[in-house]
Each structure stands twice: as structure tokens, then as C-alpha cells.
Amino acid sequence: MVYYLIALIVFLLDQGTKYLISTRLEIDEQIPVIGNFFVITSHRNRGAAFSILEDQRWFLILVTVVVLIGIVWYLNKVKRTRRLLPFALSLVLGGAVGNFLDRALTGEVVDFLRFNFGSYTFPIFNVADSCIVVGVALIILDSIMDMRGGSTEVIEVKETSESEERNEQN
């Protein structure tokens, strides 16, 4: 249940920040936070990451529904045997639901975090995008650890009735 709570917190944080941006700033309005390096910028994205598949709303909704079903299924499968993987999946789940809701209701996602590196401007993103990226990075880390034998598995030890009897006799 804790992993769904994490996903809910991610979702609420994402939706709360998007609400603030969409109700308090005009599109393309900017608020410098750290000079020109970090600028809150009200932006709308009608596609997926980096605006790919722009105006493919129903395709993106369908893909997201399939991905969400897969995440919930896999989260339920691994939540009792792993630690890092379910946490990572909960970050991806919360972020995916946040962007899904925007896309389903309005056909676009509210983005507002903009970083400039000299003359290069990184594509504007939001809290959901950040959680999805961190979650995927943790999934990759978990996979690497698992391949190297440093798994984050939780091993449950259960005593059988025979071992309990032996312990009582000693």
C-alpha cells in the first residue's frame, strides 16, 4: 500500500504545481528563479516527451493506459520481494497518471520547469516528467544491481512447525 501512497503523493504534487502555473501565469509568461539558468515558464505540450507525437492525443492516451496497467500489475508482483523496484515503479506510476489526466482532460500537458545552459535551452518539463525520469533511472539501477548479484530482494524467513518444535525442546 505504501507504494500507491508514494504514487498518490507524486500525482498530487504534480497536479498542484500544474494548477498553480495554469491559473497564475499566462502561456509563455516567465519567472526567473536563478537568473537565466532556471526559469519558471508556462508552457503547454500537445505531444509526448520533447513534443514528439504532437497532436496524437488518443494514441498517447491508449499507450499510457496500457503502460499504467502494466505498471500496476508488475508493482503488485514485486512489491513483497523487492525494495528499490517498487519505489521506482511508484514514481513512474504517479507521474504517468499526472500527465495522463492532463492529456485526457485538455489534450495537452502543463510544463513549466525550464533550464538554460548558455545558449542551449533544455525542453521544458514538469514534476511528473521528473518523477518518471528518476523512476526509470532507478529501474535501470535495480536491473544492473540484479544482474551483478547485488539484488535488492527482501528475503522472508518462515519457520516450519518442525523447527518451532525443535526450538521449544531446546
N, C-alpha and C positions, 0 to 999 in steps of 0.2 A: 504494500500500500504506500510505503514511503516514496517509491519511485514515481507513482502517479501524483503524489503531493508535490514532488520536485517539478514535474511537468506542468502542474497547475500553477505553481509559482512563476515559472518561466512564461507561461501563457499570460498570466495577469500582469506581470511586469512589462511584457511586450505590448499588450493591448493598452495598458495605462499610458505608456510613453507615446504610443501612436495616437491615442486620443488627445493628449496634450499638444502634440505637434499639429494635428489636423484641425484642432479647434482654436489654437492660439496664433498660428502662423499662416500666412498666405503661401501658396505654392511658390517656390524659389526664394522665399524670404530666408535670410541668413542671420545667425547669431554667432559671432566669433567667440570661441571658448578659450583656445590657446592660440592667439594671433591668427595667422592664416593656416596653421598646421591642422587644427581641429575646429571645424565649423559646423554647428547645427544648421542643417539646410533642409527645408521642407520640400520633399520630392515624392513623386508617385511613379511606381514601376508597374507597367502593364504586362510584364513578362516574368521570367524566372531570373536566376542569378545573372548579373551583368546584362539584364534586359533581353536575354536570349528567349526565343519563342514568344516574342511580343505579340499581344492580342490573340493568344491561343488559350484563352481563359478556360474553356471546357476541357481541353486536353490536359492542362495543368491541374485542374480540379480532379479529373479522373486519376491521373498519375498519383496525386497526393493521397487520395482515398486508398488506393492500392498500397502505397508505402505506409500509411498510417495503420492499416490492418496488419501488414507485415511486422511493423514495429511492436504493436500491442501483442501479437502472437508470440514473437520472439522474446519480448520482455517477460511475459508470463512463463516462458520456458526456462529462461536463465536466471530469474531473479533470486532463486533459492540456492543456486550453485556458484554464482559469480558475484563479484563486488563492483569492479570498475565498469564492466559492460552494461549492466542495467542502469547505472548512473548516466553513462554516455547516451544510452537509448532514451532515457527520460529527458535529457536536454534536447535531443533531436525531436522527440515527440512534442514537447511543449512549443518549440519553435515552429515546427511544421503545422501544428494546429493554429498557431497565431497567424501565420501567413495564409493558411488555407481559409480562415474565417474572413480575412480582408478580401481575398480574391473571390470568394463565393458571394459575399455581400455587395462588393462595389466593383469588382473586376480589376482592381489594382491594389498594390501593397504600398503602405506608407513607409518610406525610407527617410532617414534624417541624419545619420552619422556620416560625416564627410571628413576625410583626411587628405591633406595635400602634402606631397613630398617634393618640394621645389616646384617644378613646372608640371609634375605628374599629379593628377587627382585620382585617387582610388575610387572605384564605383561606390556610390552612396548606399548604405545598408541600414539595418535596424537591429533591435535586440534579438528578435527571432533568428535572423541570419547569423548573428554572433554565436548564439547557443547551438545552432545546427553545425556550424564550423567547429566549435570546440567539441561538441559531441562526436562528430565524425573523426576528429583527431584522436580523441580518447578511444574510439572503437579501433582505429588503426594501431594505437599503442597497445591496447589489450590483445589484439591479434599477434603483434610482434612478440609480446611477452609470452603468449601462449605457445607460439612456435619455438621459442627459445627455452621452454620448460619452466619459465617463471610465472606460471599461471596465477591468476588472482582468484582461483576457485576456493570456495568455502567447503571444507570437509566436515560433514556431520558424523559424529561418533555416537552410535547407538549400542547400548549394552543388550545382549540377549538374556533371556531368562536364566540360561545356564551360567553365564558369567556373573549374574547377580547372585545366584545361589552360592557360587564359589566364594564371592566376596563376603557373603553373610557368614559362611562357615569359618572363614579366616578371622 
